Amino acid sequence: MADSPVELPSRLAILPFRNKVLLPGAIVRIRCTNPSSVKLVEQELWQKEEKGLIGVLPVRDSEAAAVGSLLSPGVGSDSGEGGSKAGGSAGESSKQDAKNGKEPIHWHSKGVAARALHLSRGVEKPSGRVTYSVVLEGLCRFSVQELSARGSYHVARVSRLDMTKTELEQAEQDPDLIALSRQFKATAMELISVLEQKQKTVGRTKVLLDTVPVYRLADIFVASFEISFEEQLSMLDSVDLKVRLSKATELVDRHLQSILVAEKITQKVEGQLSKSQKEFLLRQQMRAIKEELGDNDDDEDDVAALERKMQNAGMPANIWKHAQRELRRLRKMQPQQPGYSSSRAYLELLADLPWQKVSEERELDLRAAKESLDRDHYGLTKVKQRIIEYLAVRKLKPDARGPVLCFVGPPGVGKTSLASSIAKALNRKFIRISLGGVKDEADIRGHRRTYIGSMPGRLIDGLKRVSVSNPVMLLDEIDKTGSDVRGDPASALLEVLDPEQNKTFNDHYLNVPFNLSKVIFVATANRMQPIPPPLLDRMEVIELPGYTPEEKLKIAMKHLVPRVLEQHGLSLAYLQIPEATVKLIIERYTREAGVRNLERNLAALARAAAVKVAEQVNTLRLGKEIQPITTTLLDSRLADGGEVEMEVIPMGHDISNTYENPSPLIVDEGMLEKVLGPPRFDDREAADRVASPGVSVGLVWTSFGGEVQFVEATAMVGKGDLQLTGQLGDVIKESAQLALTWVRARAADLNLSPTSDINLLESRDIHIHFPAGAVPKDGPSAGVTLVTSLVSLFSNRKVRADTAMTGEMTLRGLVLPVGGVKDKVLAAHRYGIKRVILPERNLKDLTEVPSPILSGMEILLVKRIEEVLDHAFEGGCPLRSRSKL
C-alpha cells in the first residue's frame, strides 16, 4: 500500500458489490462466475499487460446478479498481506432495465477504486464455463458523476474524494484531528494488547500504528470487523477525516468491549467446570452468554412449568410434600450435574402418573354389557356370568373393589381377547403386561434410583401410558415367570394382587405409595401348577377348557371366517366356506383345544382363493364409454419395453360394470385336500393302534388341553426286568411299577396264571412305552391305563378301540379321582371315542361337560380296577375269584 495519493483515471469499469463495502486498505478475494463480471475482468484486467484500476460500487438491489462468495477479506499492509477475516458476500449488477424491463439498480453514489493483486483463470467442467479468481485491494474513495453501460458491464465517470498530499499535510496540523488521532491510536493499541494474548500474528498489526498514516488506519481497522452494511456505508461516506476517525474510534472501542465480555464469559465458565465436566463446555458458554444478556430464564421456566404440572396432578398431601422436597433439590442443581437428568425424570414421572384421574364410566347397563360379551365371544358362559355379577355389584356399590381374575386354559381359547372385552364392556382403558420369561423382580417393582439407568416397574409404567388409575390390567402368562439371583417376580406380585395391600403399592423407583385398588387385574395362565400357592390364593381362578367341535363350528362361522376374508381382501362374493367344509377341517385337520390351527387352515384356503381371484380380475375389460389415452410418459415407458396399460374412466361410470364379477369360489372336499393336503386325522386311528394285545387308550391333560395317550406293553425273553420309555417323569414311573405289582399279585384271579405260586415274569422282561417320546409326560392319572395294557398283554386279549380311560390307582386296586375331566372328555370326543371310563368320584366334574357331548358318549364310572377291566375288554374280563383285596 503506497502512502502517496493514487492517480485516479476519469473513467472506471464498475464491479457491483451487493450488501458489502470494500474500504480503502482492505483486501478481498472474489470468484467471478457471472458472464458480465467475467467480461469485465477479462477486458479490463486479464487482457491488459499493465493492470489498471476498476471501481467497486455498493448496490442494494436484490436483483443484482451474484459474483461469488467473499473468500478471504482482510486488512492490507505495504506488503499486501491479509489480516483478520470478515464474513459476507459480494454481488454484481444485472443488465440495464432498458434490456430486461426491470426496475433500475440503486447504486450507491460513492465507491472505492481497487487494483488487482492476483488474478487467475479457470474453466468449469463439464460445462466449459470460464471463471476468474481476483484478489482486490481498495485504494481510494471516489464519487460517481455518470454511469453508463459498456457491453454487458458498466463504466462510470468518477471524481476523487480523498484529499491531495498538500491538503493532507495541512489537515494534520489541526489540533482536533491530532486529538482524535491520539484517541484512536490509544484504543487501537489497547485492542492489539488484548489480541496479543490469543494471537501470535498481531505483531504485524502493531507495526501499522507507527508506519501507516492515521487516516488510512481507520479504514484498515474497520474493514477487519464484522459490522452491518449500513455502518460500512457510513464509514465509506465519511470523507472528512475528523468524522472518519470519530466513527472508527467508536467501532474499535465496541469491538474491544465485545472481546472483553467474551473473555469474561470464558473465565466465568472455566471457573465453574471441573475435570469431569469438560464435555459440557459449549453448553456452559451458552448459559454464561444468557446471563450477560439477562436472558437466563429458560431452565427456570421449564422447572416452573414442571411444578405447575405437578400441582395439577392431584397428588396426595404426603406425596406432594415429598415432590416439593425433590423439586427444591432440582433447583439447586446445574443441568450438567450427573444427577440432574435422573432427578428431573423422576419428577416428570410423578407429574405424569394418574393419582386421581379415572376413566369416565358410562351408566352400567347389564343387558348391553352381556350383548357386547356375546358379540365378541361365543360360549364361555361361566366367565361372562362372573363379569355380569361384578357389574351388578358395581351398579349397587360404585366403590366396590375390582376382582382379581385368573383365566386358566390351553392356548387359543380366548383368554387374552376376553380380558380386552372386559375393558370394552366396562368402558375402561386396557393394559397388557406380558410376564412370560420375566425373572427380575425389578420388572414388577422397578429399580432403585441409586442404579444407573433405573426405571419404574411395568405396572407403574403402564399406568403412566394409559393416564388413568382404574384400567383393566392384563397380566399375561403369569405361570411362566421364573426366578434367579435377581429375585422372584411371582413373590413381588403378592402385594400387587392382594386387595388389602395394593392400596399402598410401593414401587422401588417411585419410592412413594401408589393406590392400585382401582385397577381390575386379569391374569392368564395355561397351567395352575407352576403358580405359587400363595399367589394362586389371591386370585379367583376361572378355568377355560377347550371348545367342543360344535362350539368351534359356531366360532368359525361367526368370527373366524369373516375375519379371515377381511384380512385377505376377500368377500363372500369371491369365496364361500360352507359349514360342512368347516366341520371337515375341524374333524380331519385340527385336534386342538383352541381355534388357532383352525384359523390358520382357513387362512390357507383364503390365500389360495386370493390367488385365483387376483388372476381373474387382474385386467379390466373395457366398456363402451372408456376412452384410452396416451401421453409422452406413457409412450416412453412403452418404448423401453415396460408393460403399461392406462385408461381414462369418465366420471359417473360404474367401475364394477367394466368386468364380469367371477362366480364365488366354494370350498369343497376336493379343494381341501388340494390346499391343506390329505387329512391328518381320522376316526380309525384308535382302532388301528389297539389292533394287537398290550395296547390301551388313556386320557391325559396338558397345558394345551386334553389329549389321548396310547400305552403299549410287550414281553420278551429276559430276567423279569421292567423297562419304561417315552420321556417319563418319576410319578408316572412309579405308577408303572405299581400297576405291574398289582397285576402280578392278581395274576391267578385274572386267569393270567394257573396258580398264584407261578411267577408271571419268569424268564421274560416287560417293556412299556408311551408314544410321542419327544413330549415329556408325568402324573398319576395313567395308573388304570397301565393295568389295562398289562392285563391285555398277559391275557393276549385286545382292548376295545372305542374305550378310553383315566384314573389313579392304589396298591389295593382302588381308583382315585383325577383333574382335567372336561378337557379329557373333550379330547376323547375329538378322537371319535364313544366310551370313557372315569373314577366315580369325578361324577361332579361332568356338570362342566356340555350336554351335547355327554349325550353322544357313554360315561362309565368305576371304583375299583376290576370294574375298569370289565368295561375295557369285549365281553368283560372274567375273574376266577370275586374276592377283593
Stockholm file with secondary structure:
# STOCKHOLM 1.0

chainA/1-885         MADSPVELPSRLAILPFRNKVLLPGAIVRIRCTNPSSVKLVEQELWQKEEKGLIGVLPVRDSEAAAVGSLLSPGVGSDSGEGGSKAGGSAGESSKQDAKNGKEPIHWHSKGVAARALHLSRGVEKPSGRVTYSVVLEGLCRFSVQELSARGSYHVARVSRLDMTKTELEQAEQDPDLIALSRQFKATAMELISVLEQKQKTVGRTKVLLDTVPVYRLADIFVASFEISFEEQLSMLDSVDLKVRLSKATELVDRHLQSILVAEKITQKVEGQLSKSQKEFLLRQQMRAIKEELGDNDDDEDDVAALERKMQNAGMPANIWKHAQRELRRLRKMQPQQPGYSSSRAYLELLADLPWQKVSEERELDLRAAKESLDRDHYGLTKVKQRIIEYLAVRKLKPDARGPVLCFVGPPGVGKTSLASSIAKALNRKFIRISLGGVKDEADIRGHRRTYIGSMPGRLIDGLKRVSVSNPVMLLDEIDKTGSDVRGDPASALLEVLDPEQNKTFNDHYLNVPFNLSKVIFVATANRMQPIPPPLLDRMEVIELPGYTPEEKLKIAMKHLVPRVLEQHGLSLAYLQIPEATVKLIIERYTREAGVRNLERNLAALARAAAVKVAEQVNTLRLGKEIQPITTTLLDSRLADGGEVEMEVIPMGHDISNTYENPSPLIVDEGMLEKVLGPPRFDDREAADRVASPGVSVGLVWTSFGGEVQFVEATAMVGKGDLQLTGQLGDVIKESAQLALTWVRARAADLNLSPTSDINLLESRDIHIHFPAGAVPKDGPSAGVTLVTSLVSLFSNRKVRADTAMTGEMTLRGLVLPVGGVKDKVLAAHRYGIKRVILPERNLKDLTEVPSPILSGMEILLVKRIEEVLDHAFEGGCPLRSRSKL
#=GR chainA/1-885 SS CCSSCCCCCSEEEEEEEESCCCCTTEEEEEEECSHHHHHHHIIIIISCSSCCEEEEEEECCTTSCEEEECCCCEECCTTCCCCSCCCCEEECCCCCHHHHCCCCCCBCSEEEEEEEEEEEEEECTTTCCEEEEEEEEEEEEEEEEEEEEETTEEEEEEEECSCCHHHHHHHTTCHHHHHHHHHHHHHHHHHHHHHHTTCSTHHHHHHHHHHSCHHHHHHHHHHTSCCCHHHHHHHHHCCSHHHHHHHHHHHHHHHHHHHHHHHHHHHHHHHHCCGGGGGGHHHHHHHHHHHHHTCCCHHHHHHHHHHHHHHTTTCCHHHHHHHHHHHHHHHTSCTTSTTHHHHHHHHHHHHHSCSSCCCCCCCCCHHHHHHHHHHHCSSCHHHHHHHHHHHHHHHHCTTCCCCEEEEECCTTSSHHHHHHHHHHHHTCCEEEEECTTCCCTHHHHCCCTTSTTCCCCHHHHHHHHHTCSSCEEEEETGGGCCCBTTBCHHHHHHHHTCTTTGGGEECTTTCSEECCTTCEEEEEESCSTTSCHHHHHTSEEEECCCCCHHHHHHHIIIIIHHHHHHHTTCCTTTEECCHHHHHHHHHHTCCCSSSHHHHHHHHHHHHHHHHHHHHHSSSCCCCTTCEECCCHHHHHHHHTTCCCCCEECCTTCCGGGGSCCCCCEECCHHHHHHHHCSCSCCTTHHHHHTSSTTEEEEEEEETTEEEEEEEEEEEEESSSCEEEESSBCHHHHHHHHHHHHHHHHTTTTTTSSSSTTSCTTTTEEEEEECSCTTSCBCCSTTHHHHHHHHHHHHHTCCBCTTEEECCEECTTSBEECCSCHHHHHHHHHHTTCCEEEEEGGGGGGGGGSCHHHHHTSEEEEESBHHHHHHHHBTTCCCCSCCCCC
#=GC SS_cons         CCSSCCCCCSEEEEEEEESCCCCTTEEEEEEECSHHHHHHHIIIIISCSSCCEEEEEEECCTTSCEEEECCCCEECCTTCCCCSCCCCEEECCCCCHHHHCCCCCCBCSEEEEEEEEEEEEEECTTTCCEEEEEEEEEEEEEEEEEEEEETTEEEEEEEECSCCHHHHHHHTTCHHHHHHHHHHHHHHHHHHHHHHTTCSTHHHHHHHHHHSCHHHHHHHHHHTSCCCHHHHHHHHHCCSHHHHHHHHHHHHHHHHHHHHHHHHHHHHHHHHCCGGGGGGHHHHHHHHHHHHHTCCCHHHHHHHHHHHHHHTTTCCHHHHHHHHHHHHHHHTSCTTSTTHHHHHHHHHHHHHSCSSCCCCCCCCCHHHHHHHHHHHCSSCHHHHHHHHHHHHHHHHCTTCCCCEEEEECCTTSSHHHHHHHHHHHHTCCEEEEECTTCCCTHHHHCCCTTSTTCCCCHHHHHHHHHTCSSCEEEEETGGGCCCBTTBCHHHHHHHHTCTTTGGGEECTTTCSEECCTTCEEEEEESCSTTSCHHHHHTSEEEECCCCCHHHHHHHIIIIIHHHHHHHTTCCTTTEECCHHHHHHHHHHTCCCSSSHHHHHHHHHHHHHHHHHHHHHSSSCCCCTTCEECCCHHHHHHHHTTCCCCCEECCTTCCGGGGSCCCCCEECCHHHHHHHHCSCSCCTTHHHHHTSSTTEEEEEEEETTEEEEEEEEEEEEESSSCEEEESSBCHHHHHHHHHHHHHHHHTTTTTTSSSSTTSCTTTTEEEEEECSCTTSCBCCSTTHHHHHHHHHHHHHTCCBCTTEEECCEECTTSBEECCSCHHHHHHHHHHTTCCEEEEEGGGGGGGGGSCHHHHHTSEEEEESBHHHHHHHHBTTCCCCSCCCCC
//
